[in-house]
């Protein structure tokens, strides 16, 4: 019987570009794993640079910094073998690599073979693909390296097994979207069963601009059974013992606690929003966030996310009433602010709006009132929030949802003004679901905010559905057009009114210029606005029948 090997899975939050800090984190975690008895520790894809480094990969000084970080890895590998991902430039080409270091030496470098170039991925812009498997001897064990996208294809796995791999390590930087965790486990289990080889899947955790990584690292045995799963949405270190048996399936034994797979979409999406906002604020050095608290559901949910991400002491809520702001909105906003323990103040925008209207009166003479006066209210609120942001060092958190961003139901330089939007990829119908979910964890959003018809309160008796289809209808049309790329014909065939479909699709196409200027926000769907969906602003395409 071959000697067993104790393996540690290091699920960490690496900051993009912070190569010295990332290498120090590798050193610290490697020591922790060694102290726990591990003989091999596995980190994630491009751990030294963080993921995705984007055009930092094109900086001439990048390789020197990576090479220096690798000296730290080499030093740490005297106590424990280390599998880690990093970029490597050789002969004018850049590769997305993974390597195993032991006793100060690199045992072998694997070059990622499958480079994703879809959705949020753009790896073919930077990297050259590898063309061969890598199997190295680690303390008498034949171990193969693969990187992220490789696991979504059979050839890299089959080639590794054919090259003699007894165990496959897959180093990941796999961003979250709803339902993805289940897909990963099913896929990796399939590969393991088919090739009768255990597979270790190690993913990073944390937020990076609009992307958020859920962790959810796990290991499966040769029969495809998950025997160790790390918790999602937090850093973790998992240990297990691998015992290869000559002529028999290897034995895989978890040495640390395994967690249940979180299958609740709402729970995962809510955590994604919290983690994405938390890391954006933390990594960019903001003191906290401030937001306009209107008494409506979008700002109410945004406030709850902000407090859960940063703590009440770092969140400032501002009610900015005008003539059309109802007493109900004022009461509900104040109640939620009190329940959540945040700093709260009310600043009327009436003097500002009146001053602007007085100044503009000669220019507006003879012209009817329209959305101009409504947008002016929103822009006055933006000026107040940005002034508070400049003075306090807190970031303005915008509160618009994906439904509004899709059809342009937002004011440029008004309620779109800010640094980050936690709800940017959340449809309005899901906003309601998430608000109810958050109240199940602890009642913080007044029920009346959830129950009342949505309104921007920019005009008397205004309701969102006066100018938009009902949100269940709107969101279904948007999902079909944005995330499924269905034509107007195909959407109408699903049972929607032709008039509604053509109107909504036209609004989506015309609003690209607004979205291009909107703050970034957490991506939780399979196709969010931003890195996922890149349409020209100036174009003649119209979504007809």
Rosetta blueprint (number, residue, H / E / L):
1 X L
2 X L
3 X L
4 X L
5 X E
6 X E
7 X E
8 X E
9 X E
10 X E
11 X E
12 X L
13 X L
14 X L
15 X L
16 X L
17 X L
18 X L
19 X H
20 X H
21 X H
22 X H
23 X H
24 X H
25 X H
26 X H
27 X H
28 X H
29 X H
30 X H
31 X H
32 X H
33 X H
34 X H
35 X H
36 X L
37 X L
38 X L
39 X L
40 X E
41 X E
42 X E
43 X L
44 X L
45 X L
46 X L
47 X L
48 X L
49 X L
50 X L
51 X L
52 X L
53 X L
54 X H
55 X H
56 X H
57 X H
58 X H
59 X L
60 X L
61 X L
62 X H
63 X H
64 X H
65 X H
66 X H
67 X H
68 X H
69 X H
70 X H
71 X H
72 X H
73 X H
74 X H
75 X H
76 X H
77 X L
78 X L
79 X L
80 X L
81 X E
82 X E
83 X E
84 X E
85 X E
86 X E
87 X E
88 X E
89 X E
90 X E
91 X L
92 X L
93 X E
94 X E
95 X E
96 X E
97 X E
98 X E
99 X E
100 X E
101 X E
102 X E
103 X L
104 X L
105 X E
106 X E
107 X E
108 X E
109 X E
110 X E
111 X E
112 X L
113 X L
114 X L
115 X L
116 X L
117 X L
118 X L
119 X L
120 X L
121 X L
122 X L
123 X H
124 X H
125 X H
126 X L
127 X L
128 X L
129 X L
130 X L
131 X L
132 X L
133 X L
134 X L
135 X E
136 X E
137 X E
138 X E
139 X L
140 X L
141 X E
142 X E
143 X E
144 X E
145 X E
146 X E
147 X E
148 X H
149 X H
150 X H
151 X H
152 X H
153 X L
154 X H
155 X H
156 X H
157 X H
158 X H
159 X H
160 X H
161 X H
162 X H
163 X L
164 X L
165 X L
166 X L
167 X E
168 X E
169 X E
170 X E
171 X E
172 X L
173 X L
174 X L
175 X E
176 X L
177 X L
178 X L
179 X L
180 X H
181 X H
182 X H
183 X H
184 X H
185 X H
186 X H
187 X H
188 X H
189 X H
190 X H
191 X H
192 X H
193 X H
194 X H
195 X H
196 X L
197 X L
198 X E
199 X E
200 X E
201 X E
202 X E
203 X L
204 X L
205 X E
206 X E
207 X E
208 X E
209 X L
210 X L
211 X E
212 X E
213 X E
214 X E
215 X E
216 X L
217 X L
218 X E
219 X E
220 X E
221 X L
222 X L
223 X L
224 X L
225 X L
226 X E
227 X E
228 X E
229 X E
230 X L
231 X L
232 X E
233 X L
234 X L
235 X L
236 X E
237 X E
238 X E
239 X E
240 X E
241 X E
242 X E
243 X E
244 X E
245 X E
246 X L
247 X L
248 X E
249 X E
250 X E
251 X E
252 X E
253 X E
254 X E
255 X L
256 X L
257 X L
258 X L
259 X L
260 X L
261 X L
262 X L
263 X L
264 X L
265 X H
266 X H
267 X H
268 X H
269 X H
270 X H
271 X H
272 X H
273 X H
274 X H
275 X H
276 X H
277 X H
278 X H
279 X H
280 X H
281 X H
282 X H
283 X H
284 X L
285 X L
286 X L
287 X L
288 X L
289 X E
290 X E
291 X E
292 X E
293 X L
294 X L
295 X L
296 X L
297 X H
298 X H
299 X H
300 X H
301 X H
302 X H
303 X H
304 X H
305 X H
306 X H
307 X H
308 X H
309 X H
310 X H
311 X L
312 X H
313 X H
314 X H
315 X E
316 X E
317 X E
318 X E
319 X E
320 X L
321 X L
322 X L
323 X L
324 X L
325 X L
326 X L
327 X H
328 X H
329 X H
330 X H
331 X H
332 X H
333 X H
334 X H
335 X H
336 X H
337 X H
338 X H
339 X H
340 X H
341 X L
342 X L
343 X E
344 X E
345 X E
346 X E
347 X L
348 X L
349 X L
350 X H
351 X H
352 X H
353 X H
354 X H
355 X H
356 X H
357 X H
358 X H
359 X H
360 X H
361 X H
362 X H
363 X H
364 X H
365 X L
366 X L
367 X L
368 X L
369 X L
370 X L
371 X H
372 X H
373 X H
374 X H
375 X H
376 X H
377 X H
378 X H
379 X H
380 X H
381 X H
382 X H
383 X H
384 X H
385 X H
386 X H
387 X H
388 X H
389 X H
390 X H
391 X H
392 X H
393 X L
394 X L
395 X E
396 X E
397 X E
398 X E
399 X L
400 X L
401 X L
402 X H
403 X H
404 X H
405 X H
406 X H
407 X H
408 X L
409 X L
410 X L
411 X L
412 X L
413 X L
414 X L
415 X L
416 X L
417 X L
418 X L
419 X L
420 X E
421 X E
422 X L
423 X L
424 X L
425 X L
426 X L
427 X L
428 X H
429 X H
430 X H
431 X H
432 X H
433 X H
434 X H
435 X H
436 X H
437 X H
438 X H
439 X H
440 X H
441 X H
442 X L
443 X L
444 X L
445 X L
446 X L
447 X H
448 X H
449 X H
450 X H
451 X H
452 X L
453 X L
454 X L
455 X L
456 X L
457 X L
458 X L
459 X L
460 X L
461 X L
462 X L
463 X L
464 X H
465 X H
466 X H
467 X L
468 X L
469 X L
470 X L
471 X H
472 X H
473 X H
474 X H
475 X H
476 X H
477 X H
478 X H
479 X H
480 X H
481 X H
482 X H
483 X H
484 X L
485 X L
486 X L
487 X L
488 X H
489 X H
490 X H
491 X H
492 X H
493 X L
494 X L
495 X L
496 X L
497 X L
498 X H
499 X H
500 X H
501 X H
502 X H
503 X H
504 X H
505 X H
506 X H
507 X H
508 X H
509 X H
510 X H
511 X L
512 X H
513 X H
514 X H
515 X H
516 X H
517 X L
518 X L
519 X L
520 X L
521 X E
522 X L
523 X L
524 X L
525 X L
526 X L
527 X L
528 X L
529 X E
530 X L
531 X L
532 X L
533 X E
534 X L
535 X L
536 X L
537 X L
538 X L
539 X L
540 X L
541 X L
542 X L
543 X L
544 X L
545 X L
